[in-house]
Amino acid sequence: MATKSFKAKIVSLILKNTAKRRYNKKEEKLIKEFENEKASGEKQYILPSFKTDNNIEKETYKNIDIYIYNKNTKTNKTIFYFHGGGYVHRPQISHWKFLNKLASNLDIKIIVPIYPLAPFHKFNEMYDIMIPYYLKYINDNPNDEIIYMGDSAGGGFALSFYEYMIENNYQLPNKTIVFSPWVDLNTNNKEIRNYEKKDAMLTVRSTKLWGKLWAGNDLNNYLVSPTFYNHLDELNNVYIFLGTYEIFYPDVLMFYEKIKNNQHCNLYIGDKMNHVYPLYPIPEAKKAMEIIVKIIKEYKEC
């Protein structure tokens, strides 16, 4: 059993005193605070300030901002990164610092859509934006190796988006790399309660609320919960990073059991690690980054 690093313990403590305290409340209070938070509407996203050696440009597509790292790189690899945040929160600075490290390690193009969120928008609106954008991109860049990547809610969307491409006979990603993906928005697995106290960030009540706001009564639709896709045997080149101290652990294990015998599907478990641990400034994330870079560098046909 691995020893959790000192930095990882500090991160866990910070999360417990910020995120977990914020979400670990009775449902009525959680809903009221969320309504107050969103009362002013969906605000324009402002990219946080951070040091970077990479070029970052912004473009607009169908009224959403899309940030692109290294737009003019000569490499033929492109990552579509879908950020986490329960489909209710914008990307945090931890997302950008992680992507900056990834871009620096690989000199790779990374496309980050700031997609519309609940409660102002539903999942179908995200598809209405991302499908034409993606299809246009691959049509304009036919020789690119495409990688889907995402964390938490964004990781779940990356898998669902991949399944949508299979279902509609569109060009598939060459690889899909996800961190703690939200694969079942129901969040009703009986085993989850055994992990809730260990999770330094998420609670069952908060995730159930977010899932309902995003998907309504469509929680079993594979477009929001990729574990319900009827052809999981067709998912290949899927790489999952998961911590043992998070509420998504049971559902992700079940999902992986369904795809583990497919081509090039691997699960990397971080012992005692928190939700989306590869995004934090900890030694365990550095090791995860080394694996991620290796996965991306090793080309495999989809």
For each residue, the residues with C-beta under 8 A, 3 or more apart:
1: 271
2: 271 272
3:
4: 8 9 12 271 272 273 284
5: 8 9 282 283 284
6: 9 10
7: 10 11 281 282 283
8: 4 5 11 12 272 273 274 277 280 282 283 284
9: 4 5 6 12 13
10: 6 7 13 14
11: 7 8 14 15 200 274 280 281 282
12: 4 8 9 15 16 200 245 274
13: 9 10 16 17 200
14: 10 11 17 18
15: 11 12 18 19 20 200 201 274
16: 12 13 19 20 21 200
17: 13 14 20 21
18: 14 15 21 22
19: 15 16 22 23 200 201 202
20: 15 16 17 23 24 199 200 201 202 203
21: 16 17 18 24
22: 18 19 25
23: 19 20 30 201 202 203 205 206
24: 20 21 203
25: 22 29 30 33 205
26: 29 30 205
27: 30 31 205 209
28: 31 32
29: 25 26 32 33
30: 23 25 26 27 33 34 205 206 209
31: 27 28 34 35 209
32: 28 29 35 36
33: 25 29 30 36 37
34: 30 31 37 38 88 119 209
35: 31 32 38 39
36: 32 33 39
37: 33 34
38: 34 35 41 42 88 119 120
39: 35 36
40: 43
41: 38 120
42: 38 116 117 120 121
43: 40
44:
45: 65 90 91 114
46:
47: 56 58 67 96
48: 92 93 96
49:
50: 93 96 97 100
51: 100
52: 56 96 100
53: 100 104
54: 69 70 100 103 104
55: 69 70 71 72
56: 47 52 67 68 69
57: 67 68 71
58: 47 65 66 67 68
59: 65 66 68
60: 63 64 65 66
61: 64 66 113 129 133
62: 128 129 132 133
63: 60
64: 60 61 113 114 115 116 129
65: 45 58 59 60 113 114
66: 58 59 60 61 111 112 113 114 133
67: 47 56 57 58 111 112 114
68: 56 57 58 59 71 109 110 111 112
69: 54 55 56 99 100 103 108 109 110 112
70: 54 55 73 103 107 108 109 110
71: 55 57 68 109
72: 55
73: 70 107 108 109
74:
75: 106 107 108 109
76: 141 143 144 145
77: 106 108 109 144 145 147 296
78: 108 109 110 111 137 141 144 145 146 147
79: 102 108 109 110 111 147 148 149 296
80: 111 113 134 146 147 148 149 158 173
81: 95 99 110 111 112 149 150 154
82: 113 115 148 149 150 153 154 155 157 158 161
83: 90 91 95 112 114 150 151 154
84: 91 95 150 151 152 153 154 155 179 180 182 276
85: 88 89 90 91 92 117 152 153 154
86: 89 152 153 182 206 207 210
87: 117 118 123 153 210 211 213 214
88: 34 38 85 117 118 119 210 213 214
89: 85 86 92 117
90: 45 83 85 114 117
91: 45 83 84 85 95 96 112 114
92: 48 85 89 95 96
93: 48 50 96 97
94: 97 98 279 280
95: 81 83 84 91 92 98 99 112 151 279
96: 47 48 50 52 91 92 93 99 100
97: 50 93 94 100 101 279 281
98: 94 95 101 102 278 279 285
99: 69 81 95 96 102 103 110 112
100: 50 51 52 53 54 69 96 97 103 104
101: 97 98 104 105 289
102: 79 98 99 105 106 108 110 289 292 293
103: 54 69 70 99 100 106 107 108 110
104: 53 54 100 101 107
105: 101 102 289 293
106: 75 77 102 103 293 296 297
107: 70 73 75 103 104
108: 69 70 73 75 77 78 79 102 103 296
109: 68 69 70 71 73 75 77 78 79
110: 68 69 70 78 79 81 99 102 103
111: 66 67 68 78 79 80 81 137
112: 66 67 68 69 81 83 91 95 99
113: 61 64 65 66 80 82 129 130 133
114: 45 64 65 66 67 83 90 91
115: 64 82 126 129 130
116: 42 64 120 121 125 126 129
117: 42 85 87 88 89 90 120 121
118: 87 88 121 122 210 213 214
119: 34 38 88 213
120: 38 41 42 116 117
121: 42 116 117 118 125 126
122: 118 125 214 215 216
123: 87 126 127 214 215 218 223 224
124: 127 128 223
125: 116 121 122 128 129
126: 115 116 121 123 129 130 157
127: 123 124 130 131 161 164 223
128: 62 124 125 131 132
129: 61 62 64 113 115 116 125 126 132 133
130: 113 115 126 127 133 134 161
131: 127 128 134 135 164
132: 62 128 129 135 136
133: 61 62 66 113 129 130 136 137
134: 80 130 131 137 138 161
135: 131 132 138 139 170
136: 132 133 139 140
137: 78 111 133 134 140 141
138: 134 135 141 142 144 146 171
139: 135 136 142
140: 136 137
141: 76 78 137 138 144
142: 138 139
143: 76
144: 76 77 78 138 141
145: 76 77 78 174 175 299
146: 78 80 138 171 173 174
147: 77 78 79 80 173 174 175 176 177 296
148: 79 80 82 158 159 161 162 173 175 176 177 178
149: 79 80 81 82 155 158 176 177 178
150: 81 82 83 84 153 154 155 156 157 158 178 179 181
151: 83 84 95 154 155 178 179 180 181 276 278 279
152: 84 85 86 155 156 179 180 181 182 248 275 276
153: 82 84 85 86 87 150 156 157 182 210 214
154: 81 82 83 84 85 150 151 157 158
155: 82 84 149 150 151 152 158 159 178 179 180 181 182
156: 150 152 153 159 160 178 181 182 183 185 224 225 226
157: 82 126 150 153 154 160 161
158: 80 82 148 149 150 154 155 161 162 176 178 181
159: 148 155 156 162 163 176 178 181 183 226 235 238
160: 156 157 163 164 222 223 224 225 226 229
161: 82 127 130 134 148 157 158 164 165
162: 148 158 159 165 166 172 173 176 226 235 238
163: 159 160 166 167 222 223 226 229 231 235
164: 127 131 160 161 167 168 170 223
165: 161 162 168 170 171 172 173
166: 162 163 169 172 231 234 235
167: 163 164 231
168: 164 165
169: 166
170: 135 164 165
171: 138 146 165
172: 162 165 166 302
173: 80 146 147 148 162 165 176 237 302
174: 145 146 147 237 299 300 301 302
175: 145 147 148 237 238 239 295 296 300 302
176: 147 148 149 158 159 162 173 235 237 238 239
177: 147 148 149 239 241 292 295 296
178: 148 149 150 151 155 156 158 159 181 238 239 240 241
179: 84 150 151 152 155 240 241 242 276 277 278 279
180: 84 151 152 155 241 242 243 246 248 252 275 276 277
181: 150 151 152 155 156 158 159 178 226 240 248 252 255
182: 84 86 152 153 155 156 185 207 211 248
183: 156 159 225 226 227 248 251 252 255
184: 187 188 189 219 225 227 228 251 255
185: 156 182 207 211 214 215 219 224 225
186: 208 211 219 220 225
187: 184 192 204 207 208 211 247 251
188: 184 192
189: 184 192 250 251 254
190: 193
191: 194 195 250
192: 187 188 189 195 196 204 247 250 251
193: 190 196 204
194: 191 250
195: 191 192 198 199 245 246 247 249 250
196: 192 193 199 202 203 204 247
197:
198: 195 244 245 246
199: 20 195 196 202 203 245 246 247 274 275
200: 11 12 13 15 16 19 20 245 274 275
201: 15 19 20 23 246 274 275
202: 19 20 23 196 199 206 207 246 247 248 275
203: 20 23 24 196 199 206 207 247
204: 187 192 193 196 207 208 247
205: 23 25 26 27 30 208 209
206: 23 30 86 202 203 209 210
207: 86 182 185 187 202 203 204 210 211 247
208: 186 187 204 205 211 212
209: 27 30 31 34 205 206 212 213
210: 86 87 88 118 153 206 207 213 214
211: 87 182 185 186 187 207 208 214 215 219 224
212: 208 209 215 216 219
213: 87 88 118 119 209 210
214: 87 88 118 122 123 153 185 210 211 224
215: 122 123 185 211 212 218 219 221 224 225
216: 122 212
217:
218: 123 215 221 223 224
219: 184 185 186 211 212 215 224 225
220: 186 225 228
221: 215 218 224 225 228
222: 160 163 225 226 227 228 229 230
223: 123 124 127 160 163 164 218
224: 123 156 160 185 211 214 215 218 219 221
225: 156 160 183 184 185 186 215 219 220 221 222 228
226: 156 159 160 162 163 181 183 222 229 255
227: 183 184 222 232 251 254 255 258
228: 184 220 221 222 225
229: 160 163 222 226 232 235
230: 222
231: 163 166 167 234
232: 227 229 235 255 258 259 262
233: 259 262
234: 166 231 262
235: 159 162 163 166 176 229 232 238 259 262 265
236: 262 263 264 265 302
237: 173 174 175 176 263 264 265 300 302
238: 159 162 175 176 178 235 259 262 264 265 266
239: 175 176 177 178 265 266 268 292 295
240: 178 179 181 252 256 265 266 267 268
241: 177 178 179 180 268 270 277 278 288 292
242: 179 180 246 248 249 252 253 267 268 269 270
243: 180 246 249 269 270 272 273 274 275 276 277
244: 198 249 269 270 271 272 273
245: 12 195 198 199 200 249 272 273 274 275
246: 180 195 198 199 201 202 242 243 249 273 274 275
247: 187 192 195 196 199 202 203 204 207 250 275
248: 152 180 181 182 183 202 242 251 252 275
249: 195 242 243 244 245 246 252 253
250: 189 191 192 194 195 247 253 254
251: 183 184 187 189 192 227 248 254 255
252: 180 181 183 240 242 248 249 255 256 267
253: 242 249 250 256 257 267
254: 189 227 250 251 257 258
255: 181 183 184 226 227 232 251 252 258 259
256: 240 252 253 259 260 265 267
257: 253 254 260
258: 227 232 254 255
259: 232 233 235 238 255 256 262 265
260: 256 257 265 267
261: 265
262: 232 233 234 235 236 238 259 265
263: 236 237
264: 236 237 238 300
265: 235 236 237 238 239 240 256 259 260 261 262
266: 238 239 240
267: 240 242 252 253 256 260
268: 239 240 241 242 288 291
269: 242 243 244
270: 241 242 243 244 273 277 278 284 288
271: 1 2 4 244
272: 2 4 8 243 244 245
273: 4 8 243 244 245 246 270 277 284
274: 8 11 12 15 199 200 201 243 245 246 277 280
275: 152 180 199 200 201 202 243 245 246 247 248
276: 84 151 152 179 180 243 279 280
277: 8 179 180 241 243 270 273 274 280 282 284 285 288
278: 98 151 179 241 270 284 285 288 289 292
279: 94 95 97 98 151 179 276 285
280: 8 11 94 274 276 277 285
281: 7 11 97 285
282: 5 7 8 11 277 285 286
283: 5 7 8 286 287
284: 4 5 8 270 273 277 278 287 288
285: 98 277 278 279 280 281 282 288 289
286: 282 283 289 290
287: 283 284 290 291
288: 241 268 270 277 278 284 285 291 292
289: 101 102 105 278 285 286 292 293
290: 286 287 293 294
291: 268 287 288 294 295
292: 102 177 239 241 278 288 289 295 296
293: 102 105 106 289 290 296 297
294: 290 291 297 298
295: 175 177 239 291 292 298
296: 77 79 106 108 147 175 177 292 293
297: 106 293 294
298: 294 295
299: 145 174
300: 174 175 237 264
301: 174
302: 172 173 174 175 236 237
